[in-house]
């Protein structure tokens, strides 16, 4: 049983890691792609922006598809799409073709995560938090190591190598998943036709349009702000809400945010957690190189203090949650983020490399705990029949947090990257950490209150 559990988790984790791996690995390939296709940096950067946009929309959509048609089918189909992009991208003759392959890669890798989360919830009952922590470890490792891996691959096989590297993980995940994942409930043709006809295509369309325009508005903060796209996004979200309240089988029953307030709080807290993390993850390498004059390699080594501790604490947090539940870890993790932010603001500037490493370790500690405990809390608070959809929305919150962090960095570092501006980032971290901590207190209070009511 232990062996099957390990192989089952390997199948899920080696698939779910493809999205964070490919979202981070592309960074070091942009310069080579720009030269090969003779483009501006603004144009080629759409390889990053489009991936975030497509992932933010595709995660909940493919999660819903998995909820209806089967998680195993959706998971394996996602792997096939990533494989297709890994074959097509290296042979792209135009940038448009490469961009299309990148979108297919994003949609395919997005389909894997919500189905993987649901497979673990449905089929691994013992030490479930530890099992979910494995996904966090793989994802954190890929985000942290993706640029480094990409750098070595580009030296070895130019930019196409960052697509070819997907194949070993795809093969491992597909073969193990094919044999180990339980078969989806078999549906006859009439039932499939009924399910397909009941799929809320208009709701999905409104949601997708709203998300694309709203994220386009957020991404425009780095240059000329596109207010029209923001207004258009809000209009489509309004149409989406009206549609979901009226339709018999909605894509996302938005009433769930009222009937499951703790799930809504998990989503909000996850956004703030990722604002906290990505302000550091995106901002510190530039600070190390511009202000401290460190090389790319030395900057990467300092960043490992944060990402390395985050990876290590994730496995411990899973066991901790299995023993005590989510309340204690969710409060302690967010409290550590406040302590880390205060120390960062007061002592980071002009600190020795050892002190910088210790401060970043505290940051990694808070993120590692928060990432795992919020993932477990999300699964725990989700209605069982829509875990795929709610897991997809959870990942959308990650992208919102990362995009908002890039906007903050753009506003703070717009004129120059300096020590004084880094102190402003410290203030942002204190605010986001404090908000997260207050949310965790509310979440735990509501959990205890619910438990008393249930006990009575």
Backbone torsions as a table, in degrees:
resi	resn	phi	psi	omega
1	UNK	NA	-42.3	179.4
2	UNK	-62.0	-40.2	179.6
3	UNK	-64.0	-44.7	179.0
4	UNK	-63.3	-37.9	178.2
5	UNK	-61.5	-45.1	-179.6
6	UNK	-62.7	-45.0	179.9
7	UNK	-67.5	-38.0	178.1
8	UNK	-60.6	-47.4	179.6
9	UNK	-66.0	-35.4	177.3
10	UNK	-62.9	-41.7	179.0
11	UNK	-60.7	-46.0	-178.7
12	UNK	-70.0	-48.2	-174.2
13	UNK	-65.8	-39.7	-179.3
14	UNK	-69.3	-18.2	173.7
15	UNK	-87.8	-45.9	-176.6
16	UNK	-68.3	-21.5	-179.9
17	UNK	-73.4	-13.1	-175.2
18	UNK	-66.2	-34.3	-179.6
19	UNK	-67.8	-53.3	177.9
20	UNK	-64.6	-32.8	178.6
21	UNK	-62.4	-48.4	-176.4
22	UNK	-76.2	-24.0	177.5
23	UNK	-74.1	-28.4	-177.7
24	UNK	-98.1	-29.3	-174.6
25	UNK	-68.1	-28.2	-174.0
26	UNK	-66.2	-22.5	-172.3
27	UNK	-54.0	-45.7	-176.5
28	UNK	-81.2	-6.4	-179.7
29	UNK	-93.5	-12.2	-174.0
30	UNK	-59.5	-41.1	-177.9
31	UNK	-62.7	-44.2	179.8
32	UNK	-65.3	-42.7	179.6
33	UNK	-65.1	-39.9	178.4
34	UNK	-59.0	-43.9	179.8
35	UNK	-68.3	-43.4	-176.8
36	UNK	-64.5	-36.9	-176.9
37	UNK	-99.8	-2.8	177.8
38	UNK	63.0	47.4	-175.4
39	UNK	-114.3	168.0	172.7
40	UNK	-80.8	161.9	178.9
41	UNK	-65.3	-35.9	179.4
42	UNK	-59.0	-42.9	-179.8
43	UNK	-67.3	-47.9	-175.1
44	UNK	-68.9	-23.8	-179.9
45	UNK	-68.2	-12.2	175.0
46	UNK	-64.7	-16.9	174.5
47	UNK	-64.4	-26.9	176.3
48	UNK	-87.9	-50.6	-176.5
49	UNK	-60.9	-43.2	-178.5
50	UNK	-65.2	-33.3	178.8
51	UNK	-64.9	-44.4	178.3
52	UNK	-65.0	-43.8	179.8
53	UNK	-60.8	-49.7	-178.3
54	UNK	-64.6	-40.0	-180.0
55	UNK	-65.6	-42.5	-178.6
56	UNK	-60.7	-35.8	178.8
57	UNK	-82.4	-43.4	-171.5
58	UNK	-71.2	-30.9	-176.2
59	UNK	-57.0	-57.2	179.7
60	UNK	-69.2	-32.0	-179.7
61	UNK	-65.9	-49.4	179.3
62	UNK	-69.4	-28.6	174.0
63	UNK	-62.7	-42.0	177.6
64	UNK	-64.8	-41.7	178.4
65	UNK	-60.8	-41.3	177.6
66	UNK	-64.8	-38.5	178.1
67	UNK	-60.9	-33.9	-175.8
68	UNK	-88.8	-49.7	-169.8
69	UNK	-99.8	-10.1	178.0
70	UNK	123.8	134.7	-175.3
71	UNK	-75.9	-38.6	-179.2
72	UNK	-63.8	-46.4	179.6
73	UNK	-58.3	-46.1	-177.3
74	UNK	-65.3	-42.7	179.2
75	UNK	-59.9	-51.3	-177.5
76	UNK	-67.8	-35.7	176.7
77	UNK	-63.6	-39.0	176.3
78	UNK	-59.7	-42.1	178.0
79	UNK	-62.4	-39.7	179.1
80	UNK	-63.4	-41.2	179.1
81	UNK	-64.7	-40.5	176.8
82	UNK	-63.6	-40.2	178.0
83	UNK	-62.3	-41.1	178.3
84	UNK	-60.1	-43.8	179.5
85	UNK	-67.9	-34.4	179.6
86	UNK	-67.7	-27.0	176.0
87	UNK	-81.9	-44.9	-173.2
88	UNK	-75.9	-37.5	-174.6
89	UNK	-59.3	-47.8	-178.5
90	UNK	-61.7	-22.1	-178.0
91	UNK	-103.3	15.4	179.7
92	UNK	-65.8	130.1	179.7
93	UNK	-95.6	-14.7	177.1
94	UNK	-134.0	159.3	178.2
95	UNK	-65.9	-34.9	178.5
96	UNK	-60.5	-41.0	178.3
97	UNK	-65.3	-41.5	177.9
98	UNK	-63.3	-40.7	178.7
99	UNK	-63.7	-39.6	178.1
100	UNK	-64.1	-41.8	177.8
101	UNK	-63.6	-37.5	178.4
102	UNK	-65.5	-37.4	177.5
103	UNK	-66.7	-41.7	177.1
104	UNK	-62.1	-40.7	177.3
105	UNK	-60.4	-42.7	-179.6
106	UNK	-65.1	-46.2	-179.4
107	UNK	-65.0	-43.7	-179.8
108	UNK	-63.1	-47.8	-179.2
109	UNK	-69.2	-26.9	177.3
110	UNK	-71.4	-31.9	-179.5
111	UNK	-68.8	-22.4	-173.2
112	UNK	-76.5	-42.8	-173.0
113	UNK	-61.9	-55.4	-177.2
114	UNK	-62.0	-36.2	177.6
115	UNK	-68.0	-39.0	178.2
116	UNK	-63.7	-41.9	178.3
117	UNK	-61.1	-42.7	-178.5
118	UNK	-68.9	-38.7	177.9
119	UNK	-60.4	-40.0	178.6
120	UNK	-68.5	-44.1	-179.8
121	UNK	-61.3	-41.6	-174.5
122	UNK	-79.1	-27.8	-169.2
123	UNK	-122.2	-6.8	173.2
124	UNK	-119.8	101.9	-174.5
125	UNK	-93.2	-34.3	-178.8
126	UNK	-86.4	138.8	177.9
127	UNK	47.2	51.3	-175.3
128	UNK	-66.3	-38.0	179.3
129	UNK	-62.1	-38.8	177.5
130	UNK	-64.1	-37.6	178.6
131	UNK	-65.7	-43.3	179.0
132	UNK	-67.6	-29.6	177.8
133	UNK	-63.2	-31.1	178.3
134	UNK	-59.5	-41.5	178.6
135	UNK	-63.5	-40.3	178.6
136	UNK	-63.9	-39.8	179.6
137	UNK	-62.8	-47.8	180.0
138	UNK	-62.6	-44.4	-178.8
139	UNK	-64.7	-45.3	-180.0
140	UNK	-62.5	-40.7	-179.8
141	UNK	-64.4	-39.6	-178.5
142	UNK	-71.2	-38.1	176.2
143	UNK	-63.2	-43.1	-176.5
144	UNK	-72.4	-41.9	-172.8
145	UNK	-95.5	-9.6	-177.2
146	UNK	-53.6	-50.9	178.7
147	UNK	-60.3	-39.8	178.8
148	UNK	-64.6	-46.6	178.2
149	UNK	-60.2	-45.0	179.3
150	UNK	-59.5	-40.2	179.4
151	UNK	-60.6	-46.3	179.0
152	UNK	-66.0	-38.8	-179.2
153	UNK	-66.0	-39.1	-179.5
154	UNK	-65.1	-40.1	176.6
155	UNK	-61.8	-39.0	-176.6
156	UNK	-76.6	-47.9	-172.1
157	UNK	-135.3	25.6	-178.9
158	UNK	60.0	-174.5	-172.3
159	UNK	-63.7	-28.5	177.1
160	UNK	-57.7	-23.4	-177.0
161	UNK	-64.4	-25.3	-179.3
162	UNK	-73.2	-13.6	173.4
163	UNK	-92.1	-40.2	-179.6
164	UNK	-62.5	-31.1	-175.6
165	UNK	-64.5	-14.9	178.4
166	UNK	-67.8	-27.7	-170.5
167	UNK	-59.3	-45.3	179.1
168	UNK	-57.4	-40.7	-179.3
169	UNK	-71.1	-38.4	178.1
170	UNK	-62.3	-46.0	-177.9
171	UNK	-63.3	-46.9	179.7
172	UNK	-59.4	-48.7	-177.4
173	UNK	-65.3	-41.8	-176.2
174	UNK	-68.3	-47.1	-178.0
175	UNK	-63.3	-47.9	-179.6
176	UNK	-66.3	-41.3	179.9
177	UNK	-64.7	-39.7	-180.0
178	UNK	-58.7	-41.5	-176.0
179	UNK	-90.3	-29.1	-172.0
180	UNK	-100.3	-31.3	-178.9
181	UNK	-70.3	132.3	177.1
182	UNK	-61.2	147.3	-179.8
183	UNK	-65.2	143.7	174.3
184	UNK	-67.7	154.8	177.8
185	UNK	-61.2	125.1	-175.7
186	UNK	-70.1	130.0	179.6
187	UNK	-112.1	136.6	175.0
188	UNK	-77.1	169.0	-174.8
189	UNK	-59.3	-38.1	-179.3
190	UNK	-65.1	-40.6	-179.7
191	UNK	-68.1	-41.0	177.7
192	UNK	-61.4	-42.3	179.2
193	UNK	-63.5	-39.6	178.9
194	UNK	-65.2	-45.6	179.5
195	UNK	-61.8	-42.3	-178.5
196	UNK	-65.6	-40.9	-178.9
197	UNK	-68.7	-26.9	-179.8
198	UNK	-85.9	-7.2	179.4
199	UNK	-65.5	129.3	-173.0
200	UNK	-80.1	77.2	-176.6
201	UNK	-63.9	-38.8	-179.3
202	UNK	-66.9	-41.4	177.1
203	UNK	-62.3	-42.6	177.3
204	UNK	-61.9	-41.1	179.9
205	UNK	-63.9	-44.5	177.7
206	UNK	-62.1	-43.4	-179.7
207	UNK	-63.1	-46.4	-178.6
208	UNK	-62.4	-45.5	180.0
209	UNK	-63.5	-43.8	179.1
210	UNK	-61.6	-43.4	-179.0
211	UNK	-66.8	-43.1	-179.2
212	UNK	-62.8	-48.8	-178.2
213	UNK	-67.0	-39.1	-178.9
214	UNK	-68.3	-42.5	177.7
215	UNK	-68.0	-35.1	175.3
216	UNK	-60.9	-42.2	176.4
217	UNK	-60.3	-45.7	179.9
218	UNK	-64.7	-42.6	-178.8
219	UNK	-67.3	-22.1	-177.5
220	UNK	-76.2	-7.9	-177.7
221	UNK	-64.8	-19.1	179.4
222	UNK	-73.4	-17.4	-179.0
223	UNK	-133.6	-119.0	177.7
224	UNK	-90.6	122.8	-175.1
225	UNK	-68.9	128.7	179.6
226	UNK	-93.7	84.2	-178.2
227	UNK	-63.8	-34.2	-178.8
228	UNK	-61.4	-39.4	179.3
229	UNK	-66.3	-35.3	177.2
230	UNK	-64.9	-45.0	178.7
231	UNK	-63.4	-43.1	179.1
232	UNK	-61.8	-41.0	178.5
233	UNK	-60.9	-43.7	179.3
234	UNK	-63.0	-40.4	178.8
235	UNK	-61.5	-46.3	-179.8
236	UNK	-65.6	-36.9	176.3
237	UNK	-65.0	-37.1	176.1
238	UNK	-63.4	-44.4	176.9
239	UNK	-62.8	-37.6	178.0
240	UNK	-62.3	-45.4	-179.4
241	UNK	-63.1	-44.5	178.9
242	UNK	-61.9	-41.9	179.6
243	UNK	-62.6	-46.4	-174.8
244	UNK	-69.2	-26.4	178.6
245	UNK	-76.3	-21.0	-175.2
246	UNK	-101.8	-33.8	-172.7
247	UNK	-72.7	148.8	-175.8
248	UNK	-69.6	-41.5	178.7
249	UNK	-124.3	86.6	-174.8
250	UNK	-71.2	155.8	173.3
251	UNK	-62.9	-51.4	172.8
252	UNK	-130.4	115.5	178.0
253	UNK	-74.7	98.1	-173.4
254	UNK	-66.1	-11.3	174.9
255	UNK	-64.5	-19.8	-179.2
256	UNK	-61.3	-29.1	-179.3
257	UNK	-70.2	-22.6	175.3
258	UNK	-90.4	-41.2	-178.2
259	UNK	-76.3	-22.4	177.9
260	UNK	-125.1	70.0	-174.9
261	UNK	-61.9	-29.6	179.7
262	UNK	-68.9	-32.1	175.1
263	UNK	-65.5	-42.2	177.6
264	UNK	-61.4	-39.9	179.8
265	UNK	-66.6	-36.6	176.7
266	UNK	-60.9	-44.5	179.0
267	UNK	-59.8	-47.5	-179.3
268	UNK	-63.1	-43.1	-179.5
269	UNK	-65.5	-33.6	179.5
270	UNK	-68.2	-34.8	175.5
271	UNK	-61.7	-47.5	-179.3
272	UNK	-67.5	-35.2	176.6
273	UNK	-61.0	-40.3	-178.2
274	UNK	-78.7	-27.8	169.7
275	UNK	-60.6	-46.2	179.3
276	UNK	-57.9	-51.4	-174.6
277	UNK	-69.2	-46.8	-172.9
278	UNK	-76.1	-21.9	170.8
279	UNK	-60.4	-37.7	177.6
280	UNK	-78.1	-45.6	-174.3
281	UNK	-64.2	-40.0	178.9
282	UNK	-85.7	-33.4	-172.4
283	UNK	-85.6	-37.4	-174.1
284	UNK	-65.2	-42.7	179.5
285	UNK	-56.5	-40.9	178.4
286	UNK	-65.6	-40.4	178.7
287	UNK	-63.9	-44.4	-179.4
288	UNK	-60.3	-39.7	-176.1
289	UNK	-82.3	-41.1	-175.7
290	UNK	-77.8	-45.4	-173.4
291	UNK	-93.0	-46.1	-177.9
292	UNK	-86.9	-12.4	177.7
293	UNK	70.0	28.1	180.0
294	UNK	-83.3	155.5	175.8
295	UNK	-76.0	168.2	177.3
296	UNK	-59.6	-42.1	-178.1
297	UNK	-63.2	-45.6	-179.3
298	UNK	-68.9	-34.6	175.8
299	UNK	-62.7	-42.9	178.6
300	UNK	-62.2	-38.3	179.0
301	UNK	-64.9	-40.9	177.6
302	UNK	-65.2	-38.3	179.4
303	UNK	-64.8	-24.9	179.6
304	UNK	-65.5	-22.7	175.7
305	UNK	-60.1	-41.8	-178.9
306	UNK	-76.4	-52.5	-176.2
307	UNK	-68.9	-36.5	-178.9
308	UNK	-64.7	-46.5	178.2
309	UNK	-64.2	-38.4	178.3
310	UNK	-59.8	-42.3	-180.0
311	UNK	-67.1	-43.4	-178.0
312	UNK	-64.9	-46.1	-176.2
313	UNK	-70.1	-22.2	-179.0
314	UNK	-60.0	-44.3	-179.2
315	UNK	-67.5	-36.9	178.2
316	UNK	-66.7	-39.6	-178.6
317	UNK	-63.3	-38.6	178.1
318	UNK	-58.2	-46.0	178.4
319	UNK	-67.1	-37.5	177.9
320	UNK	-59.9	-46.6	-179.6
321	UNK	-65.8	-39.2	177.6
322	UNK	-58.3	-32.8	-177.8
323	UNK	-84.1	-43.2	-169.0
324	UNK	-112.1	-13.1	-171.7
325	UNK	90.2	-174.3	-171.4
326	UNK	-90.2	-20.2	-171.5
327	UNK	-59.6	-52.2	-177.5
328	UNK	-62.6	-51.0	179.4
329	UNK	-61.7	-35.1	-175.8
330	UNK	-69.4	-34.0	177.5
331	UNK	-75.1	-47.3	-176.8
332	UNK	-64.6	-41.7	179.9
333	UNK	-60.1	-45.0	-179.4
334	UNK	-72.2	-32.1	177.1
335	UNK	-66.2	-40.6	177.5
336	UNK	-61.2	-34.1	179.4
337	UNK	-64.3	-36.8	177.0
338	UNK	-66.1	-45.8	178.7
339	UNK	-59.4	-46.0	179.3
340	UNK	-61.4	-42.0	-179.1
341	UNK	-65.6	-39.6	178.2
342	UNK	-64.9	-46.2	178.7
343	UNK	-63.0	-40.2	178.2
344	UNK	-58.9	-48.1	-177.5
345	UNK	-64.8	-38.9	-174.5
346	UNK	-84.3	-34.3	-168.5
347	UNK	-123.7	-7.5	-173.6
348	UNK	-66.6	-45.3	-178.0
349	UNK	-65.7	132.6	179.3
350	UNK	67.5	12.6	178.3
351	UNK	-78.7	157.6	174.8
352	UNK	-70.4	163.7	-179.8
353	UNK	-61.4	-33.4	179.2
354	UNK	-66.0	-43.8	178.9
355	UNK	-66.1	-40.7	176.3
356	UNK	-57.9	-44.0	178.5
357	UNK	-61.2	-40.9	179.3
358	UNK	-66.4	-41.1	178.7
359	UNK	-63.6	-43.9	179.7
360	UNK	-66.5	-30.6	176.5
361	UNK	-63.8	-39.7	177.2
362	UNK	-63.1	-42.1	177.8
363	UNK	-61.4	-43.4	179.0
364	UNK	-64.0	-34.8	178.1
365	UNK	-61.8	-47.1	-178.5
366	UNK	-66.8	-40.1	-178.8
367	UNK	-69.4	-41.7	-179.6
368	UNK	-60.3	-43.0	178.4
369	UNK	-66.4	-49.2	-177.0
370	UNK	-62.1	-40.8	-177.9
371	UNK	-61.6	-45.0	-178.2
372	UNK	-72.3	-48.1	-173.7
373	UNK	-66.6	-35.5	178.3
374	UNK	-71.3	-34.3	176.0
375	UNK	-64.1	-44.2	178.0
376	UNK	-65.3	-43.2	179.8
377	UNK	-62.0	-39.1	178.6
378	UNK	-61.4	-46.9	179.4
379	UNK	-63.4	-40.9	-178.4
380	UNK	-64.3	-38.1	-175.3
381	UNK	-89.8	-5.0	-177.7
382	UNK	-86.4	138.2	170.6
383	UNK	-59.6	137.9	-170.2
384	UNK	-60.7	-33.1	-174.3
385	UNK	-77.0	-8.8	-179.3
386	UNK	-129.7	28.5	-178.9
387	UNK	-60.7	-36.2	178.8
388	UNK	-60.0	-45.1	-179.3
389	UNK	-66.5	-45.9	-178.4
390	UNK	-67.7	-32.4	176.3
391	UNK	-66.7	-38.4	177.0
392	UNK	-63.3	-41.9	177.6
393	UNK	-64.7	-33.5	177.1
394	UNK	-60.0	-44.4	178.3
395	UNK	-68.3	-34.1	175.8
396	UNK	-59.9	-36.9	177.1
397	UNK	-63.5	-34.2	176.7
398	UNK	-62.1	-44.5	-179.0
399	UNK	-67.2	-37.5	176.8
400	UNK	-61.6	-43.4	178.3
401	UNK	-61.4	-43.1	-178.5
402	UNK	-67.9	-39.0	179.2
403	UNK	-68.6	-42.1	178.0
404	UNK	-62.6	-36.6	177.9
405	UNK	-65.2	-38.6	179.1
406	UNK	-66.7	-33.2	175.9
407	UNK	-66.1	-44.9	178.9
408	UNK	-59.4	-45.7	-180.0
409	UNK	-63.3	-39.3	178.8
410	UNK	-63.4	-40.8	179.1
411	UNK	-69.5	-40.6	-177.2
412	UNK	-77.0	-42.5	-176.9
413	UNK	-95.7	12.5	-175.1
414	UNK	-56.1	-47.3	-178.8
415	UNK	-79.6	-49.6	179.4
416	UNK	-161.7	157.3	174.2
417	UNK	-94.4	113.2	-175.8
418	UNK	-139.9	170.0	178.2
419	UNK	-64.0	-39.3	-179.9
420	UNK	-64.2	-41.5	178.4
421	UNK	-67.0	-31.5	177.8
422	UNK	-66.4	-30.2	175.4
423	UNK	-66.9	-33.6	176.3
424	UNK	-64.1	-41.2	175.9
425	UNK	-59.6	-39.0	176.2
426	UNK	-58.3	-40.8	176.4
427	UNK	-62.6	-40.2	176.7
428	UNK	-61.3	-41.1	179.7
429	UNK	-64.4	-40.0	178.4
430	UNK	-62.2	-44.7	-179.3
431	UNK	-64.3	-48.7	-178.3
432	UNK	-65.6	-38.2	177.7
433	UNK	-65.4	-39.9	179.3
434	UNK	-65.7	-44.6	177.8
435	UNK	-60.3	-44.4	178.9
436	UNK	-60.9	-41.5	-179.9
437	UNK	-64.2	-43.7	178.7
438	UNK	-63.2	-38.4	176.3
439	UNK	-63.2	-40.5	-178.7
440	UNK	-66.1	-35.1	176.3
441	UNK	-64.8	-43.5	178.1
442	UNK	-62.6	-45.2	-178.4
443	UNK	-59.5	-47.0	-177.6
444	UNK	-68.0	-37.9	178.1
445	UNK	-63.3	-42.6	179.2
446	UNK	-66.4	-36.6	179.0
447	UNK	-64.5	-45.1	179.8
448	UNK	-64.3	-42.5	179.8
449	UNK	-61.2	-44.4	179.6
450	UNK	-63.6	-41.0	179.8
451	UNK	-62.3	-37.7	178.2
452	UNK	-67.4	-42.5	179.5
453	UNK	-62.5	-43.6	-179.1
454	UNK	-64.4	-38.9	-178.9
455	UNK	-65.9	-41.9	179.1
456	UNK	-65.2	NA	NA
